[in-house]
Amino acid sequence: MPGISTGRYDPSNVTLGRGRLYFSTHNSSGVPTEYRDLGNVVTMSASMESSDLDHFNTRGGVKFTDGSVFIQQKHSLSFELDEISLDNIALWFSGTTGIGTSYNGQALLDGDNGVNTTTPTLGRWYDLYKTVTGPPTINPQGDRVYDLGVVTVTSTPTGAEGVNYLIDYKMGRIFFIKNTASPITTFTGIAIATNATADATYEEARLFTGQALKGSLKLVQINPRNSNEMREWQWHSVQLMPSGSMDLIGDDWSSMEFNGTASQSTEGSTTSPSCTVRTFKKATNSSVPD
């Protein structure tokens, strides 16, 4: 059982790192509240930077070190996530998440749904908005409509879906086809029937809102080399810093990287204010519930 060393060889101390990583922001008292599972962690590592100050004796022909004082330590973390959830996107981009009520699936009368022109450019996509007299001039993203029901387009000349225009029913867009025998020259409006199966809300990540990336990290490490022994690594105060790039399109799994610097927090622990690692005898042959 890997606990405090007995001073003898113990092969169960050999570790193959696996585990679950959690993050919590701090409340006004500087202590963690609820922990969020960050999802699958591709890699995680901890590093130490130490420095000392040497003193040299220069009383003779050759100066030599006659003492050294340990003056500085820095504890850093890095990890990579490959679950690109909205929560993780918001964390990486220093933002927040939220749920909004949209016009998803709602019935809209002809002319109430605006695009940004009445004379559309052929071969282009236009977002659809819930407006009364025309496209929104303020906060258009808050006026979008998604998950459409049956759509009827009013235009000159009268067009047909698949011939003169295309509808993206899920994301609420219209495309005007060019090179047709009778291309649409004037777009008047759209009537959208109720979609009873539509989601009434949407989820979004609101990026770069200045959300603090300081909090507590908890790693529940599992060692398959030793009957899935579990160790809890608790960093009481960590400043996270997103780094690198995230592939939005590519030939490999998308991932996001974080670096972090651990600092001391007596609010988290008075006896081990930077990081605490715990285990106990019965923390084996166990699994962490998903």
ZAMARGU-4260 file (C-alpha; in steps of 0.2 Angstrom, whole numbers, plus 5000, padded with zeros to 4 digits):
<rodrens>
0) 5000/5000/5000 | 5008/5016/4995 | 5007/5027/5010 | 5022/5034/5020 | 5037/5025/5015
5) 5043/5010/5026 | 5061/5013/5020 | 5060/4996/5010 | 5058/4992/4992 | 5039/4992/4988
10) 5034/4989/4969 | 5016/4995/4973 | 5024/5013/4973 | 5027/5012/4955 | 5014/5023/4947
15) 5005/5024/4930 | 4995/5040/4931 | 4977/5040/4927 | 4963/5050/4935 | 4949/5063/4936
20) 4953/5082/4937 | 4941/5095/4945 | 4941/5114/4946 | 4932/5125/4958 | 4932/5144/4960
25) 4933/5152/4977 | 4920/5160/4987 | 4922/5177/4996 | 4931/5168/5010 | 4944/5161/4998
30) 4939/5142/4999 | 4932/5131/4985 | 4913/5128/4983 | 4907/5116/4970 | 4919/5106/4959
35) 4917/5104/4941 | 4923/5088/4932 | 4935/5095/4918 | 4932/5079/4908 | 4945/5068/4900
40) 4963/5073/4904 | 4975/5068/4890 | 4990/5073/4900 | 4994/5082/4917 | 5011/5086/4925
45) 5018/5095/4939 | 5035/5104/4939 | 5046/5112/4952 | 5058/5127/4949 | 5071/5130/4963
50) 5085/5142/4966 | 5098/5145/4979 | 5111/5158/4983 | 5129/5153/4984 | 5141/5161/4995
55) 5160/5161/4989 | 5175/5163/5000 | 5187/5175/4991 | 5201/5176/5005 | 5213/5165/4995
60) 5219/5163/4977 | 5205/5152/4972 | 5187/5157/4977 | 5177/5142/4983 | 5159/5140/4989
65) 5158/5139/5007 | 5139/5140/5009 | 5122/5140/5000 | 5105/5146/5005 | 5089/5140/4997
70) 5079/5155/4993 | 5065/5151/4980 | 5053/5138/4974 | 5040/5139/4961 | 5027/5125/4958
75) 5019/5124/4941 | 5006/5113/4933 | 5001/5109/4915 | 4987/5099/4908 | 4978/5095/4892
80) 4959/5092/4890 | 4950/5085/4875 | 4932/5087/4880 | 4927/5103/4871 | 4912/5107/4881
85) 4905/5124/4882 | 4911/5125/4901 | 4929/5121/4895 | 4928/5133/4881 | 4922/5146/4893
90) 4936/5142/4905 | 4949/5142/4891 | 4943/5159/4884 | 4941/5167/4901 | 4922/5167/4899
95) 4906/5161/4907 | 4892/5150/4901 | 4873/5154/4901 | 4856/5148/4895 | 4845/5159/4885
100) 4827/5158/4879 | 4827/5159/4860 | 4813/5159/4847 | 4817/5141/4844 | 4802/5132/4836
105) 4790/5147/4838 | 4778/5152/4825 | 4783/5168/4816 | 4771/5178/4804 | 4776/5182/4786
110) 4786/5198/4787 | 4790/5197/4805 | 4807/5187/4802 | 4820/5199/4795 | 4836/5196/4786
115) 4848/5211/4783 | 4842/5215/4765 | 4826/5215/4754 | 4837/5213/4739 | 4848/5198/4743
120) 4865/5194/4735 | 4863/5177/4727 | 4875/5164/4732 | 4875/5170/4750 | 4869/5164/4767
125) 4858/5176/4778 | 4854/5173/4797 | 4836/5174/4802 | 4830/5185/4815 | 4814/5188/4825
130) 4810/5206/4821 | 4794/5215/4816 | 4799/5228/4803 | 4816/5223/4798 | 4833/5216/4803
135) 4839/5220/4821 | 4850/5235/4822 | 4855/5231/4841 | 4860/5214/4848 | 4856/5204/4833
140) 4863/5188/4841 | 4850/5189/4854 | 4836/5190/4841 | 4841/5174/4831 | 4829/5160/4828
145) 4834/5142/4827 | 4826/5125/4825 | 4813/5130/4812 | 4796/5122/4808 | 4788/5123/4791
150) 4795/5138/4781 | 4786/5148/4768 | 4796/5162/4759 | 4788/5177/4751 | 4798/5184/4737
155) 4798/5191/4719 | 4797/5180/4709 | 4789/5167/4719 | 4803/5154/4723 | 4804/5136/4727
160) 4815/5128/4740 | 4829/5118/4732 | 4827/5128/4716 | 4828/5147/4722 | 4833/5145/4740
165) 4839/5133/4753 | 4834/5133/4772 | 4845/5127/4786 | 4831/5122/4798 | 4842/5119/4813
170) 4853/5134/4813 | 4840/5146/4806 | 4848/5152/4789 | 4842/5155/4771 | 4853/5154/4756
175) 4848/5162/4739 | 4853/5151/4724 | 4861/5160/4709 | 4861/5154/4691 | 4843/5149/4691
180) 4830/5152/4677 | 4821/5165/4688 | 4832/5170/4703 | 4825/5179/4717 | 4826/5198/4716
185) 4816/5204/4731 | 4814/5196/4747 | 4799/5201/4757 | 4798/5189/4772 | 4797/5172/4779
190) 4782/5163/4788 | 4788/5150/4800 | 4776/5137/4808 | 4777/5131/4826 | 4790/5117/4828
195) 4783/5107/4843 | 4799/5097/4846 | 4810/5112/4846 | 4821/5116/4861 | 4815/5131/4870
200) 4832/5137/4876 | 4850/5137/4870 | 4866/5135/4879 | 4881/5147/4875 | 4898/5151/4880
205) 4901/5169/4882 | 4920/5172/4879 | 4932/5185/4885 | 4921/5192/4899 | 4935/5193/4911
210) 4931/5178/4922 | 4944/5174/4934 | 4954/5158/4932 | 4959/5157/4950 | 4953/5143/4961
215) 4957/5125/4967 | 4961/5110/4957 | 4958/5092/4963 | 4965/5077/4955 | 4958/5060/4960
220) 4973/5050/4954 | 4971/5031/4950 | 4985/5019/4949 | 4981/5003/4939 | 4998/4997/4945
225) 4992/4995/4962 | 4974/4989/4962 | 4967/5006/4956 | 4974/5014/4972 | 4967/5032/4973
230) 4976/5047/4979 | 4969/5064/4981 | 4980/5079/4975 | 4972/5095/4981 | 4980/5112/4975
235) 4972/5125/4986 | 4975/5140/4975 | 4980/5139/4957 | 4980/5153/4944 | 4976/5145/4927
240) 4983/5152/4911 | 4977/5145/4894 | 4991/5142/4882 | 4994/5136/4864 | 4980/5133/4851
245) 4965/5123/4849 | 4961/5115/4832 | 4943/5119/4827 | 4946/5109/4811 | 4959/5096/4808
250) 4964/5078/4807 | 4966/5075/4825 | 4956/5076/4841 | 4954/5094/4847 | 4961/5098/4864
255) 4965/5113/4875 | 4980/5116/4886 | 4982/5125/4902 | 4997/5130/4913 | 4995/5135/4931
260) 5005/5142/4945 | 5001/5136/4963 | 5002/5148/4977 | 4999/5146/4996 | 4982/5148/5003
265) 4980/5146/5022 | 4961/5147/5019 | 4963/5130/5010 | 4974/5122/5023 | 4983/5129/5038
270) 4995/5114/5039 | 4998/5112/5020 | 4994/5128/5012 | 5000/5125/4994 | 4996/5106/4990
275) 4990/5091/5000 | 4991/5073/4994 | 4981/5060/5003 | 4977/5042/5003 | 4972/5028/5015
280) 4972/5009/5016 | 4955/5006/5009 | 4957/5017/4994 | 4960/5003/4982 | 4950/4992/4971
285) 4939/5007/4969 | 4932/5017/4955 | 4927/5035/4953 | 4909/5037/4947 | 4906/5046/4931
</rodrens>
